[in-house]
Amino acid sequence: MDSSYGTDVMRNRRPLAAILVAALLAGGVESSVLRAAPAETRVLIVAAADDSRVAGTDLAQRRQYLLAYRFQDGALAGIDTVVANRDAQLRFNCERSRLHGGRFVLCDTGDIVDLRERRFIFRGGHGHGFSRLAGVEGDLVLIHEPNLDRLTRVNLATGAVTRSPCLPDSTLPGVRSPGGWQSVTHGPPGGGTDELWLHRLDAEPRRLGGGFRLTRSLVSSVAGGGAPLLWLDEQRILTQVDNGEIVVLHTDGRVQPVVTIDLPRSPSLDESIARRPALARERFACMSARLEPDDSGAIVYRIALGPAPDREPFQAYVIDVEAKTYTTLDPDWRDLGHEFASARHAGEDRWILRHRGEAVAEVRFALADQATAPEAIAIVERAPGEPDAIAIWFSASDRWTRIPVAPGWWLPPHALVGWLPAAASSS
């Protein structure tokens, strides 16, 4: 962060403690989550745990809840209990959950909750490794149960549940998909690295296609290696056809161009290529390249270009797959989505939050403890000796609202599942 920007922040910043408006809710409101409501109603889905009844290490009295925080015109209107789980096993603890279709919550453990009917429609296995969310295809949710070598399919439209056997997950080579039941590798055994092959627990390996290259510099110390690979979901793999030429490869073999990055040129290298055309491959050749999500979930393409005296070798770009655009990565700011961004304050364990380039607060939070929506952001505040709290900011009011949890309650990592779409919040 340059000094001029830092000066602006220091002038305009507002410490969160000075601008939060306290709002403590005494209890949940037993009502429908997806009720008829004014268009300005916003709903935030939150996972929370209640240990107020727990004595010592006996966790049998622990309760965990999925809650819906309702806001009208930026003010807290109520908290609805969606589901409650009454046993020691936390169904949402330390696992990421996500919203699907404005109606369902899908947990990484395989749990599925219907927000409209306020019930579990499927419960995955308890604990780590017993079941994992393997993917979503329309209304079909796929759950992998590796301890049983089984794939379970839940149809959200009909409620039907079907199960089929699969191979042990230890048989999968290469880069695994998010659900862990399929993977992709470079080339068949003994073949070239520009081919990509799909491996599944319930099928034989299948060739997806060829022409996926990584052009390495002649001075690279690494020999071979293929194009970078990143699963976007269970049907799409982000990769490249050459350095900077990013594409999506579908598991049915279709290839969809995303962006062609304008990699920096080296004038001195261009002169060498003019004298020796055989060096043309070195113009954008690299030492390494990779695709990876950052802490905020944004996809970053990092490439180390071959050495040249007049070019910075290390380049990084943020790829927006859906918009088919890219931007040069700003190393100071992390994109949180919906025009929100955060940057660590120099020398402090605090983050500056901004919206559309304007600072809105300085806060202490973890990147996993935030959820954004158009014109709104929620974060979790955690401080030793103090109850966890959710802080909400709406651009319409330009005001923070702080909502502590009740004594004995706490918010697990990834507690903020997300904001319901406006249409779902008001339907």
C-alpha positions as a printed Julia matrix, in Angstrom:
427×3 Matrix{Float64}:
   0.0     0.0     0.0
   1.59    3.3    -1.02
   2.04    6.13    1.44
  -0.44    8.47   -0.22
  -3.24    5.95    0.06
  -2.27    5.22    3.66
  -2.6     8.93    4.44
  -6.13    8.99    3.03
  -7.11    5.98    5.1
  -5.72    7.49    8.28
  -7.7    10.66    7.58
 -10.99    8.93    6.77
 -10.84    5.76    8.8
 -13.38    5.1    11.51
 -12.4     2.5    14.14
 -15.13   -0.13   14.34
 -15.5     0.23   18.11
 -16.51    3.87   17.61
 -19.11    3.31   14.91
 -20.82    0.01   15.78
 -24.39    0.26   17.09
 -25.0    -2.44   19.73
 -28.03   -4.65   19.18
 -28.47   -7.69   21.45
 -31.2   -10.18   20.59
 -32.78  -11.95   23.55
 -33.97  -15.06   21.68
 -34.89  -16.62   18.36
 -38.17  -15.95   16.6
 -40.0   -19.11   15.58
 -41.23  -18.19   12.12
 -40.75  -19.08    8.48
 -37.44  -18.03    6.98
 -38.71  -17.43    3.46
 -41.79  -15.42    4.42
 -43.49  -12.67    2.46
 -41.57   -9.49    3.22
 -40.82   -6.04    1.85
 -38.27   -5.86   -0.93
 -35.74   -4.22    1.41
 -35.61   -7.3     3.66
 -32.19   -9.02    3.72
 -31.53  -12.45    5.25
 -28.16  -13.73    6.48
 -27.81  -17.47    7.23
 -25.57  -18.18   10.26
 -24.37  -21.33   12.05
 -24.07  -20.97   15.82
 -23.43  -23.27   18.79
 -24.88  -23.12   22.32
 -22.7   -24.55   25.12
 -24.62  -22.86   27.95
 -25.96  -26.25   29.13
 -22.61  -28.05   28.87
 -21.06  -29.13   32.18
 -17.3   -29.75   32.12
 -16.28  -31.95   29.21
 -19.71  -33.55   28.82
 -20.85  -32.31   25.43
 -24.12  -34.22   25.4
 -26.02  -31.01   26.15
 -24.42  -29.05   23.32
 -26.84  -27.58   20.79
 -26.07  -26.26   17.34
 -28.35  -24.09   15.27
 -28.73  -22.81   11.76
 -30.19  -19.32   12.11
 -31.63  -16.71    9.76
 -30.89  -13.1    10.72
 -33.55  -10.86    9.15
 -32.89   -7.19    8.45
 -35.36   -4.58    7.26
 -34.08   -1.2     6.11
 -30.7    -2.13    7.61
 -32.07   -2.84   11.11
 -32.28   -6.25   12.76
 -35.91   -7.41   12.59
 -35.53  -10.87   14.1
 -33.68  -14.16   14.18
 -35.39  -17.32   12.99
 -34.32  -20.82   14.01
 -34.02  -22.88   10.83
 -32.84  -26.18   12.32
 -31.45  -27.29   15.68
 -29.15  -30.25   16.23
 -29.29  -31.72   19.72
 -26.25  -33.89   20.25
 -22.51  -33.49   20.86
 -21.61  -33.82   17.19
 -21.51  -30.41   15.54
 -22.92  -30.63   12.05
 -21.57  -27.28   10.86
 -18.46  -26.92   13.01
 -15.19  -26.18   11.17
 -16.74  -27.07    7.83
 -17.8   -24.7     5.07
 -21.46  -24.52    4.14
 -22.93  -22.88    1.07
 -26.28  -21.69   -0.19
 -27.84  -23.37   -3.21
 -30.75  -22.11   -5.25
 -31.79  -19.59   -2.58
 -33.4   -22.42   -0.63
 -30.91  -25.07    0.48
 -27.79  -25.1     2.64
 -25.18  -27.67    1.61
 -22.47  -28.51    4.13
 -19.08  -29.97    3.2
 -19.91  -32.95    5.43
 -22.86  -33.85    3.19
 -25.66  -32.36    5.31
 -28.49  -30.73    3.36
 -30.95  -28.32    4.97
 -34.16  -27.03    3.37
 -34.55  -23.41    4.51
 -38.17  -23.2     3.4
 -39.27  -26.32    5.28
 -36.75  -25.78    8.1
 -35.49  -29.36    8.27
 -32.6   -31.62    7.36
 -33.44  -33.47    4.17
 -30.17  -35.43    4.34
 -27.65  -36.0     7.1
 -24.11  -36.93    6.17
 -21.88  -39.11    8.32
 -20.46  -37.73   11.54
 -16.92  -36.41   11.75
 -14.17  -35.84    9.21
 -13.82  -38.3     6.36
 -17.1   -40.14    6.78
 -18.95  -38.25    4.07
 -18.11  -35.32    1.84
 -20.09  -33.12   -0.49
 -18.87  -34.3    -3.89
 -20.69  -31.93   -6.23
 -23.94  -30.49   -7.5
 -25.46  -31.07  -10.92
 -28.68  -29.06  -11.19
 -31.05  -30.49   -8.57
 -28.81  -33.52   -7.98
 -26.4   -33.4    -5.0
 -23.62  -35.99   -4.97
 -22.18  -37.13   -1.63
 -19.09  -39.32   -1.31
 -18.91  -41.77    1.61
 -15.3   -43.02    1.47
 -15.57  -45.26    4.54
 -18.3   -47.2     2.72
 -16.87  -46.8    -0.82
 -20.23  -45.43   -1.84
 -21.67  -42.49   -3.77
 -25.05  -41.12   -2.68
 -27.22  -38.93   -4.91
 -29.92  -36.7    -3.41
 -32.49  -35.19   -5.76
 -33.51  -31.81   -4.3
 -36.58  -31.59   -6.54
 -38.07  -34.98   -5.66
 -36.34  -35.92   -2.41
 -35.23  -39.25   -3.9
 -32.0   -40.75   -2.53
 -30.05  -43.34   -4.53
 -26.76  -45.06   -3.68
 -24.15  -46.85   -5.76
 -20.78  -48.5    -4.96
 -17.5   -46.91   -6.04
 -13.8   -47.67   -5.98
 -11.66  -46.77   -2.94
 -10.61  -43.13   -3.15
  -6.95  -44.14   -2.79
  -7.09  -45.24   -6.44
  -7.4   -41.65   -7.73
  -4.19  -40.11   -9.16
  -3.48  -36.49  -10.03
  -5.48  -33.45   -8.93
  -8.69  -34.36   -7.14
 -12.01  -32.59   -7.54
 -13.54  -30.72   -4.57
 -15.71  -33.72   -3.73
 -12.79  -36.12   -3.88
 -14.48  -38.69   -6.12
 -12.79  -37.8    -9.41
  -9.44  -36.41  -10.54
  -7.56  -35.18  -13.58
  -4.05  -36.07  -14.73
  -1.66  -35.06  -17.49
  -1.55  -37.7   -20.2
  -1.88  -41.48  -20.05
   0.99  -43.52  -18.57
   3.96  -43.05  -20.87
   2.12  -40.46  -22.96
   2.57  -36.75  -23.55
   1.82  -34.12  -20.93
  -0.42  -31.97  -23.16
  -3.27  -34.51  -22.82
  -5.68  -34.46  -19.88
  -7.4   -37.57  -18.53
 -10.37  -37.9   -16.2
 -10.4   -40.52  -13.44
 -13.56  -41.38  -11.48
 -14.32  -43.76   -8.67
 -17.27  -45.18  -10.62
 -15.78  -45.39  -14.13
 -12.7   -46.2   -16.17
 -10.17  -43.42  -16.99
 -11.23  -41.31  -19.96
  -9.31  -38.91  -22.21
 -10.68  -35.36  -22.04
  -8.56  -33.83  -24.79
  -5.14  -32.62  -25.88
  -3.31  -29.39  -26.59
  -3.05  -28.17  -22.98
   0.52  -26.91  -22.88
   2.91  -25.29  -20.47
   5.74  -23.65  -22.43
   8.78  -23.74  -20.19
  11.87  -21.62  -20.69
  14.97  -23.38  -21.97
  16.75  -22.22  -18.81
  14.14  -23.68  -16.46
  15.6   -26.18  -14.01
  12.33  -28.15  -14.07
  11.9   -30.59  -16.92
   8.49  -31.61  -18.2
   5.31  -30.91  -16.28
   1.98  -29.97  -17.73
  -0.47  -27.09  -17.72
  -1.73  -25.85  -14.34
  -5.01  -27.4   -13.19
  -7.72  -26.09  -10.87
 -11.14  -27.66  -10.37
 -13.89  -25.01  -10.34
 -16.57  -27.55   -9.46
 -17.32  -31.17  -10.29
 -17.88  -30.41  -13.99
 -15.24  -27.77  -14.83
 -11.44  -27.61  -14.72
  -9.57  -24.35  -15.21
  -6.36  -24.81  -17.2
  -4.51  -23.32  -20.19
  -3.78  -24.14  -23.83
  -0.54  -22.15  -23.57
   1.0   -19.62  -21.23
  -1.56  -16.93  -20.46
  -4.3   -18.54  -22.59
  -6.77  -19.65  -19.93
  -9.65  -22.01  -20.72
 -12.29  -24.08  -18.95
 -12.26  -27.78  -19.72
 -15.57  -29.51  -19.03
 -15.7   -33.13  -17.95
 -17.61  -33.91  -21.16
 -14.56  -32.72  -23.15
 -15.84  -29.28  -24.18
 -13.32  -26.43  -24.07
 -14.46  -22.89  -23.29
 -12.02  -19.96  -23.73
 -11.89  -17.62  -20.74
  -9.16  -15.0   -21.18
  -5.91  -14.42  -23.03
  -3.61  -12.48  -20.73
  -1.41   -9.78  -22.23
   1.83  -10.99  -20.67
   4.62   -8.39  -20.51
   7.17   -8.43  -23.29
  10.91   -7.9   -22.98
  12.38   -5.49  -25.59
  15.82   -7.04  -25.2
  14.37  -10.53  -25.67
  12.43   -9.34  -28.73
  15.73   -8.12  -30.23
  17.34  -11.49  -29.57
  14.39  -13.27  -31.2
  14.69  -10.98  -34.25
  18.31  -12.1   -34.64
  17.59  -15.74  -33.79
  13.98  -16.72  -34.71
  14.49  -20.13  -33.12
  14.19  -18.37  -29.74
  10.59  -17.27  -30.46
   9.19  -19.77  -27.95
  11.08  -17.91  -25.22
   9.01  -14.72  -25.62
   6.43  -15.84  -23.04
   8.1   -19.05  -21.86
   8.03  -19.54  -18.09
   9.81  -21.18  -15.21
   6.5   -22.17  -13.62
   2.78  -21.37  -13.66
  -0.09  -22.24  -11.37
  -3.78  -21.54  -10.81
  -4.98  -21.26   -7.22
  -7.67  -19.6    -5.1
  -6.57  -16.95   -2.62
  -7.95  -16.62    0.91
 -11.01  -14.76   -0.35
 -11.81  -17.41   -2.98
 -10.66  -15.35   -5.96
  -8.79  -17.34   -8.62
  -5.21  -16.21   -9.16
  -2.97  -17.15  -12.1
   0.69  -16.89  -11.11
   3.4   -17.22  -13.71
   7.16  -16.84  -13.41
   8.38  -15.78  -16.85
  11.8   -16.64  -18.18
  14.65  -14.32  -17.18
  15.08  -11.02  -19.0
  16.92   -7.9   -17.78
  14.07   -5.51  -18.6
  11.03   -7.47  -17.39
   9.69   -8.39  -13.95
   9.48  -12.19  -14.07
   6.82  -12.75  -11.4
   3.32  -11.91  -12.58
  -0.06  -12.55  -10.95
  -3.57  -12.02  -12.31
  -7.06  -12.4   -10.84
  -9.28  -14.41  -13.2
 -13.05  -13.85  -13.25
 -14.18  -17.02  -14.99
 -17.86  -16.11  -15.25
 -17.22  -12.59  -16.61
 -14.29  -13.81  -18.75
 -12.07  -10.98  -17.56
  -8.81  -10.6   -15.7
  -7.05   -7.92  -13.65
  -3.5    -7.61  -12.43
  -3.36   -8.75   -8.81
  -2.99   -5.95   -6.27
  -0.8    -7.57   -3.58
  -2.17   -5.27   -0.87
  -5.91   -5.75   -1.38
  -7.98   -8.93   -1.31
 -11.23   -9.03   -3.23
 -14.11  -10.13   -0.98
 -16.76   -9.99   -3.69
 -19.59   -7.54   -4.47
 -17.12   -4.61   -4.68
 -15.75   -5.15   -1.16
 -12.03   -5.54   -0.5
  -9.73   -5.77    2.5
  -6.08   -4.97    3.21
  -4.02   -5.61    6.32
  -3.13   -2.41    8.13
   0.65   -1.87    8.12
   2.22   -3.12   11.33
  -1.09   -4.09   12.96
  -3.25   -7.18   13.19
  -6.15   -5.28   11.69
  -7.79   -5.07    8.29
  -9.06   -2.07    6.39
 -12.4    -2.74    4.7
 -13.43   -0.75    1.69
 -16.45   -0.66   -0.6
 -16.11    0.69   -4.13
 -12.73    2.05   -3.16
 -13.94    3.91   -0.05
 -12.82    2.81    3.41
 -15.72    1.82    5.67
 -13.93    0.52    8.8
 -10.81   -0.94   10.38
 -11.52   -4.33   11.92
  -9.9    -7.44   13.3
 -11.32  -10.54   11.63
 -10.41  -13.7     9.72
 -11.02  -13.87    5.98
 -13.12  -17.01    6.57
 -15.38  -14.94    8.85
 -17.02  -12.68    6.28
 -19.92  -12.79    3.83
 -20.72  -10.16    1.23
 -23.78   -9.36   -0.86
 -24.63   -6.4    -3.07
 -24.33   -3.32   -0.82
 -23.85   -5.37    2.38
 -21.12   -7.14    4.34
 -21.15   -9.23    7.52
 -18.1   -10.16    9.6
 -17.52  -12.09   12.82
 -15.77  -10.31   15.67
 -13.79  -12.51   18.04
 -11.99  -11.12   21.11
 -10.55  -13.01   24.12
 -12.91  -12.9    27.09
 -15.77  -11.41   25.07
 -18.73  -13.1    23.37
 -18.54  -13.56   19.62
 -20.49  -10.99   17.65
 -21.68  -10.42   14.1
 -21.15   -6.94   12.67
 -23.24   -5.85    9.68
 -22.74   -2.9     7.33
 -25.22   -1.7     4.72
 -24.23    0.92    2.18
 -27.7     2.54    2.28
 -27.26    3.58    5.9
 -23.44    3.65    5.96
 -23.76    2.32    9.51
 -22.54   -0.76   11.35
 -24.79   -2.86   13.57
 -23.16   -5.15   16.12
 -25.07   -8.25   17.26
 -23.4   -10.24   20.09
 -24.39  -13.85   20.65
 -25.97  -14.82   23.97
 -23.78  -15.93   26.92
 -22.56  -19.51   26.38
 -23.01  -19.29   22.62
 -20.21  -19.15   20.06
 -19.73  -18.93   16.32
 -17.69  -21.68   14.62
 -15.3   -21.0    11.72
 -17.24  -20.37    8.51
 -20.26  -19.44   10.64
 -21.51  -16.97    8.04
 -23.05  -19.26    5.44
 -24.12  -16.37    3.23
 -26.8   -13.89    2.27
 -29.95  -15.15    0.61
 -30.6   -13.63   -2.82
 -33.08  -10.76   -2.69
 -35.75  -12.78   -4.49
 -35.48  -15.64   -1.96
 -35.45  -13.23    1.0
 -38.77  -11.74   -0.05
 -40.58  -14.82   -1.38
